[in-house]
Amino acid sequence: MVPNQVEREMTIEAPIDVVWRVVTDPEHMKQWFAAEAELNTETGQGRLRFQQGQVFFLHIEAFEPPRRFAYRWLREEATTATPKNSMLVEFTLDVDGDGTRVRVRESGFDQVDWSDAVKAKYAEDHDHGWQRYLGLLNDYAQRAKS
C-alpha cells in the first residue's frame, strides 16, 4: 500500500525566527539541506541541487513567515507544477516552549501519475531522507541560534 504522504516532526531548541531563517534562507539551506539553493519568493520559483547531483525546480505555494513554507518540486525545468506531476513539501513551524516545533509533510502520492512501485520507492526514500534532513536541520539550527 502506498501512503498518501510522509511526515516527520521534531522540536528544535531554537527560537522560531532562527528556525524560519534556517529553513527558508538559501545561504542557510546550503548548510543542512542542499548543495545549492535558490529561492525567489517574488516569482515563486526556486532550485535545489543536492550533493548526489539531483536537481529539483521549486514552485513556491506558500511563504508565510514565520510559520509556513510550502513548495512543489519537479525534476524538469519550465514545467508547470500540478498535483499530477509533483509532490507538495510543507514546513510548518510552531512555538514550543523555548524552542520550535517543526513538521515537514510531503504529500501528493495519491495524485501523481506514477506506478505504485515508483510511488512506494519514492515514499520510502523520502521518509528516510526527511528523517536525516530534520536531524541536520536540528544540528545546524542549534549552531545558528548563537
KOLMIZA-22968 format. One record per atom (N, C-alpha, C, O): residue number from 1; atom name; y, x, z. Coordinates in Angstrom, 1 decimal, decimal comma. Layout:
! KOLMIZA-22968
- nr;atom;north;east;up
- NUM;CA;Y;X;Z $
...
This chain:
! KOLMIZA-22968
- nr;atom;north;east;up
- 1;N;-1,2;0,8;0,0 $
- 1;CA;0,0;0,0;0,0 $
- 1;C;1,3;0,9;0,0 $
- 1;O;1,4;1,8;0,8 $
- 2;N;2,2;0,6;-0,9 $
- 2;CA;3,4;1,3;-1,0 $
- 2;C;4,5;0,7;-0,1 $
- 2;O;4,7;-0,5;-0,1 $
- 3;N;5,1;1,5;0,8 $
- 3;CA;6,2;0,9;1,6 $
- 3;C;7,4;0,6;0,8 $
- 3;O;7,6;1,1;-0,3 $
- 4;N;8,2;-0,3;1,4 $
- 4;CA;9,5;-0,7;0,7 $
- 4;C;10,6;0,4;1,0 $
- 4;O;11,5;0,5;0,2 $
- 5;N;10,4;1,2;2,1 $
- 5;CA;11,4;2,2;2,4 $
- 5;C;10,8;3,2;3,4 $
- 5;O;9,7;3,0;3,9 $
- 6;N;11,4;4,3;3,5 $
- 6;CA;11,2;5,3;4,5 $
- 6;C;12,4;5,3;5,4 $
- 6;O;13,5;5,3;4,9 $
- 7;N;12,2;5,5;6,7 $
- 7;CA;13,3;5,5;7,6 $
- 7;C;13,0;6,5;8,8 $
- 7;O;11,9;6,6;9,3 $
- 8;N;14,0;7,3;9,1 $
- 8;CA;13,9;8,2;10,2 $
- 8;C;15,2;8,1;11,0 $
- 8;O;16,3;7,8;10,5 $
- 9;N;15,1;8,3;12,3 $
- 9;CA;16,4;8,4;13,1 $
- 9;C;16,2;9,3;14,3 $
- 9;O;15,1;9,6;14,7 $
- 10;N;17,4;9,8;14,8 $
- 10;CA;17,4;10,6;15,9 $
- 10;C;18,8;10,6;16,5 $
- 10;O;19,7;10,2;15,9 $
- 11;N;18,9;11,1;17,8 $
- 11;CA;20,2;11,2;18,4 $
- 11;C;20,5;12,7;18,4 $
- 11;O;19,7;13,6;18,8 $
- 12;N;21,7;13,0;17,9 $
- 12;CA;22,2;14,3;17,9 $
- 12;C;23,3;14,5;18,9 $
- 12;O;24,2;13,7;19,1 $
- 13;N;23,2;15,5;19,7 $
- 13;CA;24,2;15,8;20,8 $
- 13;C;25,4;16,4;20,2 $
- 13;O;25,8;17,6;20,5 $
- 14;N;26,2;15,6;19,5 $
- 14;CA;27,4;16,0;18,9 $
- 14;C;28,2;14,7;18,7 $
- 14;O;27,6;13,6;18,4 $
- 15;N;29,6;14,8;18,8 $
- 15;CA;30,4;13,6;18,5 $
- 15;C;30,2;13,0;17,1 $
- 15;O;29,9;13,8;16,2 $
- 16;N;30,5;11,7;17,0 $
- 16;CA;30,3;11,1;15,7 $
- 16;C;31,2;11,6;14,6 $
- 16;O;30,7;11,7;13,4 $
- 17;N;32,4;12,1;14,9 $
- 17;CA;33,2;12,7;13,9 $
- 17;C;32,7;14,0;13,3 $
- 17;O;32,8;14,3;12,2 $
- 18;N;32,0;14,8;14,2 $
- 18;CA;31,4;16,0;13,8 $
- 18;C;30,2;15,7;12,9 $
- 18;O;30,1;16,3;11,8 $
- 19;N;29,4;14,8;13,3 $
- 19;CA;28,2;14,4;12,5 $
- 19;C;28,6;13,8;11,2 $
- 19;O;28,0;14,1;10,2 $
- 20;N;29,6;13,0;11,2 $
- 20;CA;30,1;12,4;9,9 $
- 20;C;30,5;13,6;8,9 $
- 20;O;30,1;13,5;7,8 $
- 21;N;31,3;14,5;9,4 $
- 21;CA;31,7;15,6;8,5 $
- 21;C;30,4;16,4;8,0 $
- 21;O;30,4;16,8;6,8 $
- 22;N;29,5;16,7;8,9 $
- 22;CA;28,3;17,4;8,5 $
- 22;C;27,5;16,7;7,5 $
- 22;O;26,9;17,3;6,6 $
- 23;N;27,4;15,3;7,6 $
- 23;CA;26,7;14,5;6,6 $
- 23;C;27,4;14,3;5,3 $
- 23;O;26,7;14,2;4,3 $
- 24;N;28,7;14,3;5,3 $
- 24;CA;29,5;13,9;4,1 $
- 24;C;30,3;15,0;3,4 $
- 24;O;30,8;14,8;2,3 $
- 25;N;30,5;16,1;4,1 $
- 25;CA;31,4;17,2;3,5 $
- 25;C;30,5;18,2;2,8 $
- 25;O;29,6;18,7;3,4 $
- 26;N;30,7;18,4;1,5 $
- 26;CA;29,8;19,2;0,7 $
- 26;C;29,6;20,6;1,2 $
- 26;O;28,5;21,2;1,2 $
- 27;N;30,7;21,2;1,8 $
- 27;CA;30,5;22,5;2,4 $
- 27;C;29,5;22,5;3,6 $
- 27;O;28,8;23,5;3,7 $
- 28;N;29,6;21,5;4,4 $
- 28;CA;28,6;21,3;5,5 $
- 28;C;27,2;21,0;4,9 $
- 28;O;26,2;21,5;5,4 $
- 29;N;27,1;20,1;3,9 $
- 29;CA;25,9;19,7;3,3 $
- 29;C;25,1;20,9;2,8 $
- 29;O;23,8;20,9;2,9 $
- 30;N;25,8;21,9;2,3 $
- 30;CA;25,1;23,1;1,8 $
- 30;C;24,5;23,9;2,9 $
- 30;O;23,7;24,8;2,6 $
- 31;N;24,8;23,7;4,2 $
- 31;CA;24,3;24,4;5,3 $
- 31;C;23,0;23,8;5,8 $
- 31;O;22,2;24,5;6,4 $
- 32;N;22,7;22,5;5,5 $
- 32;CA;21,5;21,9;6,1 $
- 32;C;20,7;21,1;5,1 $
- 32;O;19,5;20,8;5,3 $
- 33;N;21,3;20,7;3,9 $
- 33;CA;20,6;19,8;3,1 $
- 33;C;20,3;20,4;1,7 $
- 33;O;19,2;20,5;1,3 $
- 34;N;21,3;20,7;0,9 $
- 34;CA;21,2;21,1;-0,5 $
- 34;C;21,8;22,5;-0,7 $
- 34;O;22,7;22,8;0,0 $
- 35;N;21,3;23,2;-1,7 $
- 35;CA;21,8;24,5;-2,0 $
- 35;C;23,2;24,4;-2,6 $
- 35;O;24,1;25,2;-2,4 $
- 36;N;23,4;23,3;-3,4 $
- 36;CA;24,7;23,0;-4,0 $
- 36;C;25,0;21,5;-3,7 $
- 36;O;24,1;20,7;-3,8 $
- 37;N;26,2;21,2;-3,4 $
- 37;CA;26,6;19,8;-3,1 $
- 37;C;28,0;19,5;-3,7 $
- 37;O;28,9;20,3;-3,4 $
- 38;N;28,1;18,4;-4,4 $
- 38;CA;29,4;18,0;-4,9 $
- 38;C;29,5;16,5;-4,6 $
- 38;O;28,6;15,7;-4,9 $
- 39;N;30,7;16,0;-4,1 $
- 39;CA;30,9;14,6;-3,8 $
- 39;C;32,3;14,3;-4,2 $
- 39;O;33,3;15,0;-3,9 $
- 40;N;32,5;13,2;-5,0 $
- 40;CA;33,9;12,8;-5,3 $
- 40;C;33,9;11,3;-4,9 $
- 40;O;33,4;10,4;-5,6 $
- 41;N;34,5;11,0;-3,7 $
- 41;CA;34,5;9,6;-3,2 $
- 41;C;35,4;8,7;-4,0 $
- 41;O;35,3;7,5;-4,0 $
- 42;N;36,4;9,3;-4,7 $
- 42;CA;37,3;8,5;-5,6 $
- 42;C;36,6;8,0;-6,8 $
- 42;O;36,8;6,8;-7,2 $
- 43;N;35,7;8,8;-7,4 $
- 43;CA;35,0;8,4;-8,6 $
- 43;C;33,6;7,8;-8,3 $
- 43;O;33,0;7,1;-9,1 $
- 44;N;33,2;8,0;-7,0 $
- 44;CA;31,9;7,5;-6,6 $
- 44;C;30,7;8,3;-7,2 $
- 44;O;29,6;7,8;-7,3 $
- 45;N;31,0;9,6;-7,5 $
- 45;CA;29,9;10,4;-8,2 $
- 45;C;29,7;11,7;-7,3 $
- 45;O;30,5;12,1;-6,5 $
- 46;N;28,5;12,2;-7,5 $
- 46;CA;28,2;13,5;-6,8 $
- 46;C;27,0;14,1;-7,5 $
- 46;O;26,4;13,6;-8,4 $
- 47;N;26,6;15,3;-7,0 $
- 47;CA;25,5;16,0;-7,5 $
- 47;C;24,9;16,9;-6,3 $
- 47;O;25,7;17,5;-5,6 $
- 48;N;23,6;16,9;-6,2 $
- 48;CA;22,9;17,8;-5,3 $
- 48;C;21,9;18,6;-6,1 $
- 48;O;21,2;18,1;-6,9 $
- 49;N;21,9;19,9;-5,7 $
- 49;CA;20,8;20,8;-6,2 $
- 49;C;20,1;21,4;-5,0 $
- 49;O;20,8;22,0;-4,2 $
- 50;N;18,8;21,3;-5,0 $
- 50;CA;18,0;21,8;-3,9 $
- 50;C;17,5;23,1;-4,2 $
- 50;O;17,4;23,6;-5,3 $
- 51;N;17,0;23,8;-3,1 $
- 51;CA;16,5;25,2;-3,2 $
- 51;C;15,4;25,3;-4,3 $
- 51;O;15,3;26,3;-5,0 $
- 52;N;14,6;24,3;-4,4 $
- 52;CA;13,4;24,3;-5,3 $
- 52;C;13,9;24,0;-6,8 $
- 52;O;13,1;24,0;-7,7 $
- 53;N;15,2;23,8;-7,0 $
- 53;CA;15,7;23,6;-8,3 $
- 53;C;15,9;22,2;-8,7 $
- 53;O;16,5;21,9;-9,8 $
- 54;N;15,5;21,2;-7,9 $
- 54;CA;15,7;19,8;-8,3 $
- 54;C;17,1;19,5;-8,2 $
- 54;O;17,9;19,9;-7,3 $
- 55;N;17,6;18,7;-9,2 $
- 55;CA;19,0;18,2;-9,3 $
- 55;C;19,0;16,7;-9,2 $
- 55;O;18,2;16,1;-9,9 $
- 56;N;19,8;16,2;-8,4 $
- 56;CA;20,0;14,7;-8,3 $
- 56;C;21,5;14,4;-8,5 $
- 56;O;22,3;15,1;-8,0 $
- 57;N;21,7;13,3;-9,3 $
- 57;CA;23,0;12,9;-9,6 $
- 57;C;23,3;11,6;-8,7 $
- 57;O;22,4;10,7;-8,7 $
- 58;N;24,4;11,6;-8,0 $
- 58;CA;24,6;10,6;-7,0 $
- 58;C;25,6;9,6;-7,5 $
- 58;O;26,6;9,9;-8,2 $
- 59;N;25,4;8,3;-7,1 $
- 59;CA;26,3;7,2;-7,3 $
- 59;C;26,6;6,6;-6,0 $
- 59;O;25,7;6,0;-5,4 $
- 60;N;27,8;6,9;-5,4 $
- 60;CA;28,1;6,5;-4,1 $
- 60;C;28,3;5,0;-4,0 $
- 60;O;29,1;4,4;-4,8 $
- 61;N;27,5;4,4;-3,1 $
- 61;CA;27,6;2,9;-2,9 $
- 61;C;28,5;2,5;-1,8 $
- 61;O;29,1;1,5;-1,8 $
- 62;N;28,5;3,4;-0,7 $
- 62;CA;29,4;3,1;0,4 $
- 62;C;29,8;4,4;1,1 $
- 62;O;29,1;5,3;1,2 $
- 63;N;31,1;4,4;1,4 $
- 63;CA;31,7;5,6;2,1 $
- 63;C;32,6;5,0;3,2 $
- 63;O;33,8;4,7;2,9 $
- 64;N;32,1;4,8;4,4 $
- 64;CA;32,8;4,0;5,4 $
- 64;C;32,9;4,9;6,7 $
- 64;O;32,1;4,7;7,6 $
- 65;N;33,9;5,9;6,7 $
- 65;CA;34,0;6,8;7,8 $
- 65;C;34,2;6,0;9,2 $
- 65;O;34,9;5,0;9,2 $
- 66;N;33,6;6,5;10,2 $
- 66;CA;32,6;7,5;10,4 $
- 66;C;31,2;6,9;10,5 $
- 66;O;30,3;7,5;11,2 $
- 67;N;30,9;5,7;9,9 $
- 67;CA;29,7;5,0;10,3 $
- 67;C;28,6;4,9;9,2 $
- 67;O;27,5;5,0;9,5 $
- 68;N;29,1;4,9;7,9 $
- 68;CA;28,1;4,6;6,9 $
- 68;C;28,4;5,3;5,6 $
- 68;O;29,5;5,3;5,1 $
- 69;N;27,3;6,0;5,1 $
- 69;CA;27,4;6,7;3,8 $
- 69;C;26,1;6,4;3,0 $
- 69;O;25,0;6,6;3,5 $
- 70;N;26,3;5,8;1,8 $
- 70;CA;25,1;5,4;1,1 $
- 70;C;25,3;5,7;-0,4 $
- 70;O;26,4;5,7;-0,9 $
- 71;N;24,2;6,2;-1,0 $
- 71;CA;24,3;6,5;-2,4 $
- 71;C;22,9;6,3;-3,1 $
- 71;O;21,9;6,2;-2,4 $
- 72;N;23,0;6,1;-4,4 $
- 72;CA;21,8;6,1;-5,2 $
- 72;C;21,6;7,4;-5,8 $
- 72;O;22,6;8,0;-6,2 $
- 73;N;20,4;7,9;-5,9 $
- 73;CA;20,2;9,2;-6,6 $
- 73;C;19,3;9,1;-7,7 $
- 73;O;18,2;8,4;-7,7 $
- 74;N;19,7;9,8;-8,8 $
- 74;CA;19,0;9,8;-10,1 $
- 74;C;18,7;11,2;-10,5 $
- 74;O;19,3;12,2;-10,1 $
- 75;N;17,7;11,4;-11,3 $
- 75;CA;17,3;12,7;-11,9 $
- 75;C;18,1;12,9;-13,2 $
- 75;O;18,3;14,1;-13,6 $
- 76;N;18,6;11,9;-13,9 $
- 76;CA;19,2;12,1;-15,1 $
- 76;C;20,7;11,8;-15,1 $
- 76;O;21,2;10,8;-14,5 $
- 77;N;21,5;12,7;-15,5 $
- 77;CA;23,0;12,6;-15,6 $
- 77;C;23,3;11,5;-16,6 $
- 77;O;22,6;11,3;-17,5 $
- 78;N;24,5;10,9;-16,4 $
- 78;CA;25,1;10,0;-17,3 $
- 78;C;24,2;8,7;-17,4 $
- 78;O;24,2;8,0;-18,4 $
- 79;N;23,4;8,4;-16,4 $
- 79;CA;22,6;7,2;-16,3 $
- 79;C;23,2;6,3;-15,3 $
- 79;O;23,6;6,8;-14,2 $
- 80;N;23,3;5,1;-15,6 $
- 80;CA;23,8;4,1;-14,6 $
- 80;C;22,8;3,8;-13,6 $
- 80;O;21,6;3,5;-13,9 $
- 81;N;23,1;4,0;-12,3 $
- 81;CA;22,1;3,8;-11,2 $
- 81;C;21,9;2,3;-11,0 $
- 81;O;22,9;1,5;-10,8 $
- 82;N;20,7;1,9;-11,0 $
- 82;CA;20,3;0,5;-10,8 $
- 82;C;19,1;0,5;-9,8 $
- 82;O;18,5;1,5;-9,6 $
- 83;N;18,8;-0,6;-9,2 $
- 83;CA;17,6;-0,7;-8,4 $
- 83;C;16,3;-0,4;-9,1 $
- 83;O;15,3;-0,1;-8,5 $
- 84;N;16,3;-0,5;-10,4 $
- 84;CA;15,1;-0,3;-11,2 $
- 84;C;14,9;1,2;-11,5 $
- 84;O;13,7;1,6;-11,8 $
- 85;N;15,9;2,0;-11,3 $
- 85;CA;15,7;3,5;-11,7 $
- 85;C;16,1;4,4;-10,6 $
- 85;O;16,1;5,6;-10,8 $
- 86;N;16,5;3,9;-9,4 $
- 86;CA;17,0;4,9;-8,4 $
- 86;C;16,7;4,3;-7,0 $
- 86;O;16,5;3,1;-6,8 $
- 87;N;16,6;5,2;-6,1 $
- 87;CA;16,4;4,9;-4,6 $
- 87;C;17,8;4,9;-4,0 $
- 87;O;18,7;5,6;-4,4 $
- 88;N;17,9;4,0;-3,0 $
- 88;CA;19,2;4,0;-2,2 $
- 88;C;19,0;4,8;-0,9 $
- 88;O;18,0;4,5;-0,1 $
- 89;N;19,8;5,8;-0,7 $
- 89;CA;19,8;6,5;0,6 $
- 89;C;21,0;6,1;1,4 $
- 89;O;22,1;6,1;0,9 $
- 90;N;20,7;5,8;2,7 $
- 90;CA;21,8;5,3;3,5 $
- 90;C;21,8;6,0;4,9 $
- 90;O;20,7;6,0;5,6 $
- 91;N;22,9;6,6;5,2 $
- 91;CA;23,0;7,2;6,5 $
- 91;C;23,9;6,3;7,3 $
- 91;O;25,0;5,9;6,9 $
- 92;N;23,4;5,9;8,5 $
- 92;CA;24,2;5,1;9,5 $
- 92;C;24,3;5,8;10,8 $
- 92;O;23,4;6,4;11,3 $
- 93;N;25,6;5,9;11,2 $
- 93;CA;25,9;6,7;12,4 $
- 93;C;26,4;5,7;13,5 $
- 93;O;27,3;4,8;13,2 $
- 94;N;26,0;5,9;14,7 $
- 94;CA;26,5;5,1;15,9 $
- 94;C;26,6;6,0;17,1 $
- 94;O;25,8;6,9;17,3 $
- 95;N;27,7;5,8;17,9 $
- 95;CA;27,9;6,5;19,1 $
- 95;C;26,7;6,2;20,0 $
- 95;O;26,3;5,0;20,2 $
- 96;N;26,2;7,2;20,7 $
- 96;CA;25,0;7,0;21,6 $
- 96;C;25,3;8,0;22,8 $
- 96;O;24,9;9,1;22,8 $
- 97;N;26,0;7,4;23,8 $
- 97;CA;26,5;8,2;24,9 $
- 97;C;27,4;9,3;24,4 $
- 97;O;28,5;9,0;23,8 $
- 98;N;27,1;10,6;24,7 $
- 98;CA;28,0;11,7;24,3 $
- 98;C;27,6;12,2;22,9 $
- 98;O;28,2;13,1;22,3 $
- 99;N;26,5;11,6;22,3 $
- 99;CA;26,0;12,0;21,0 $
- 99;C;26,2;10,9;20,0 $
- 99;O;26,9;10,0;20,1 $
- 100;N;25,4;11,1;18,9 $
- 100;CA;25,5;10,2;17,7 $
- 100;C;24,1;9,9;17,3 $
- 100;O;23,2;10,8;17,1 $
- 101;N;23,8;8,6;17,2 $
- 101;CA;22,5;8,2;16,7 $
- 101;C;22,6;8,1;15,2 $
- 101;O;23,5;7,5;14,6 $
- 102;N;21,7;8,9;14,5 $
- 102;CA;21,7;8,9;13,0 $
- 102;C;20,5;8,3;12,5 $
- 102;O;19,4;8,6;12,9 $
- 103;N;20,6;7,4;11,6 $
- 103;CA;19,5;6,8;10,9 $
- 103;C;19,7;7,0;9,4 $
- 103;O;20,7;6,8;8,9 $
- 104;N;18,6;7,5;8,8 $
- 104;CA;18,6;7,6;7,3 $
- 104;C;17,5;6,7;6,8 $
- 104;O;16,3;6,8;7,3 $
- 105;N;17,8;5,9;5,9 $
- 105;CA;16,9;5,0;5,3 $
- 105;C;16,9;5,2;3,7 $
- 105;O;18,0;5,2;3,1 $
- 106;N;15,8;5,4;3,2 $
- 106;CA;15,7;5,5;1,7 $
- 106;C;14,9;4,3;1,3 $
- 106;O;13,7;4,1;1,6 $
- 107;N;15,5;3,4;0,5 $
- 107;CA;14,8;2,1;0,1 $
- 107;C;14,9;1,9;-1,4 $
- 107;O;15,6;2,6;-2,1 $
- 108;N;14,1;0,9;-1,8 $
- 108;CA;14,0;0,5;-3,2 $
- 108;C;12,7;0,8;-3,8 $
- 108;O;12,6;0,6;-5,0 $
- 109;N;11,7;1,1;-3,0 $
- 109;CA;10,4;1,4;-3,6 $
- 109;C;9,8;0,2;-4,3 $
- 109;O;9,1;0,3;-5,3 $
- 110;N;10,1;-1,0;-3,8 $
- 110;CA;9,6;-2,2;-4,3 $
- 110;C;10,3;-2,6;-5,6 $
- 110;O;9,8;-3,5;-6,3 $
- 111;N;11,4;-2,0;-6,0 $
- 111;CA;12,2;-2,4;-7,1 $
- 111;C;12,1;-1,4;-8,3 $
- 111;O;12,3;-1,8;-9,4 $
- 112;N;11,8;-0,1;-8,0 $
- 112;CA;11,8;0,8;-9,1 $
- 112;C;10,6;0,6;-10,1 $
- 112;O;9,6;0,1;-9,6 $
- 113;N;10,8;0,9;-11,3 $
- 113;CA;9,8;0,7;-12,4 $
- 113;C;8,9;1,9;-12,5 $
- 113;O;8,9;2,6;-13,5 $
- 114;N;8,1;2,2;-11,4 $
- 114;CA;7,2;3,3;-11,4 $
- 114;C;5,8;2,8;-11,0 $
- 114;O;5,7;1,7;-10,5 $
- 115;N;4,8;3,5;-11,3 $
- 115;CA;3,5;3,1;-10,9 $
- 115;C;3,3;3,2;-9,4 $
- 115;O;4,1;3,9;-8,7 $
- 116;N;2,4;2,5;-8,9 $
- 116;CA;2,1;2,5;-7,4 $
- 116;C;1,8;3,9;-6,9 $
- 116;O;2,1;4,3;-5,8 $
- 117;N;1,0;4,6;-7,7 $
- 117;CA;0,6;6,0;-7,4 $
- 117;C;1,9;6,9;-7,2 $
- 117;O;2,0;7,7;-6,3 $
- 118;N;2,8;6,8;-8,2 $
- 118;CA;4,0;7,6;-8,1 $
- 118;C;4,9;7,2;-7,0 $
- 118;O;5,4;8,0;-6,3 $
- 119;N;5,0;5,9;-6,7 $
- 119;CA;5,8;5,4;-5,6 $
- 119;C;5,2;5,9;-4,2 $
- 119;O;5,9;6,4;-3,4 $
- 120;N;3,9;5,8;-4,1 $
- 120;CA;3,2;6,3;-2,9 $
- 120;C;3,4;7,8;-2,6 $
- 120;O;3,7;8,2;-1,5 $
- 121;N;3,3;8,6;-3,7 $
- 121;CA;3,5;10,0;-3,5 $
- 121;C;5,0;10,3;-3,2 $
- 121;O;5,2;11,1;-2,3 $
- 122;N;5,9;9,6;-3,8 $
- 122;CA;7,3;9,8;-3,5 $
- 122;C;7,6;9,4;-2,1 $
- 122;O;8,3;10,1;-1,4 $
- 123;N;7,1;8,3;-1,6 $
- 123;CA;7,3;7,8;-0,3 $
- 123;C;6,8;8,8;0,7 $
- 123;O;7,5;9,1;1,7 $
- 124;N;5,6;9,3;0,5 $
- 124;CA;5,0;10,3;1,4 $
- 124;C;5,9;11,6;1,5 $
- 124;O;6,2;12,1;2,5 $
- 125;N;6,2;12,1;0,3 $
- 125;CA;7,0;13,3;0,2 $
- 125;C;8,4;13,1;0,9 $
- 125;O;8,8;14,0;1,6 $
- 126;N;9,0;12,0;0,7 $
- 126;CA;10,3;11,8;1,2 $
- 126;C;10,3;11,5;2,7 $
- 126;O;11,3;11,8;3,4 $
- 127;N;9,3;10,9;3,2 $
- 127;CA;9,1;10,6;4,6 $
- 127;C;9,1;12,0;5,3 $
- 127;O;9,7;12,2;6,3 $
- 128;N;8,2;12,9;4,8 $
- 128;CA;8,2;14,2;5,4 $
- 128;C;9,5;15,0;5,2 $
- 128;O;9,9;15,7;6,1 $
- 129;N;10,1;14,8;4,1 $
- 129;CA;11,3;15,5;3,8 $
- 129;C;12,4;15,1;4,7 $
- 129;O;13,2;15,9;5,2 $
- 130;N;12,6;13,8;4,9 $
- 130;CA;13,7;13,3;5,8 $
- 130;C;13,4;13,8;7,2 $
- 130;O;14,4;14,0;8,0 $
- 131;N;12,2;13,8;7,7 $
- 131;CA;11,9;14,4;9,0 $
- 131;C;12,4;15,8;9,1 $
- 131;O;13,1;16,2;10,1 $
- 132;N;12,1;16,6;8,1 $
- 132;CA;12,6;18,0;8,1 $
- 132;C;14,1;18,1;8,0 $
- 132;O;14,7;18,9;8,8 $
- 133;N;14,7;17,3;7,1 $
- 133;CA;16,2;17,4;6,9 $
- 133;C;16,9;16,9;8,2 $
- 133;O;18,0;17,5;8,5 $
- 134;N;16,4;15,9;8,8 $
- 134;CA;17,1;15,5;10,1 $
- 134;C;17,0;16,5;11,1 $
- 134;O;18,0;16,7;11,9 $
- 135;N;15,9;17,3;11,2 $
- 135;CA;15,8;18,4;12,1 $
- 135;C;16,9;19,5;11,8 $
- 135;O;17,5;20,0;12,7 $
- 136;N;17,0;19,8;10,5 $
- 136;CA;18,0;20,8;10,1 $
- 136;C;19,4;20,2;10,3 $
- 136;O;20,3;21,0;10,7 $
- 137;N;19,7;18,9;10,1 $
- 137;CA;21,0;18,3;10,4 $
- 137;C;21,3;18,5;11,9 $
- 137;O;22,4;18,8;12,3 $
- 138;N;20,3;18,2;12,7 $
- 138;CA;20,5;18,3;14,2 $
- 138;C;20,9;19,7;14,6 $
- 138;O;21,8;19,9;15,3 $
- 139;N;20,1;20,7;14,1 $
- 139;CA;20,4;22,1;14,4 $
- 139;C;21,8;22,5;14,0 $
- 139;O;22,5;23,1;14,7 $
- 140;N;22,1;22,1;12,7 $
- 140;CA;23,4;22,5;12,2 $
- 140;C;24,6;21,8;12,9 $
- 140;O;25,6;22,4;13,2 $
- 141;N;24,4;20,5;13,2 $
- 141;CA;25,5;19,8;13,9 $
- 141;C;25,8;20,3;15,3 $
- 141;O;26,9;20,3;15,7 $
- 142;N;24,7;20,8;15,9 $
- 142;CA;24,9;21,4;17,2 $
- 142;C;25,8;22,7;17,1 $
- 142;O;26,7;22,9;18,0 $
- 143;N;25,6;23,5;16,1 $
- 143;CA;26,4;24,6;15,9 $
- 143;C;27,8;24,3;15,4 $
- 143;O;28,8;24,9;15,8 $
- 144;N;28,0;23,2;14,6 $
- 144;CA;29,2;22,8;14,0 $
- 144;C;30,2;22,2;15,1 $
- 144;O;31,4;22,1;14,8 $
- 145;N;29,6;21,7;16,2 $
- 145;CA;30,5;21,0;17,1 $
- 145;C;31,4;21,9;17,9 $
- 145;O;32,3;21,5;18,5 $
- 146;N;31,0;23,2;18,0 $
- 146;CA;31,8;24,1;18,8 $
- 146;C;32,9;24,8;18,0 $
- 146;O;33,6;25,6;18,5 $
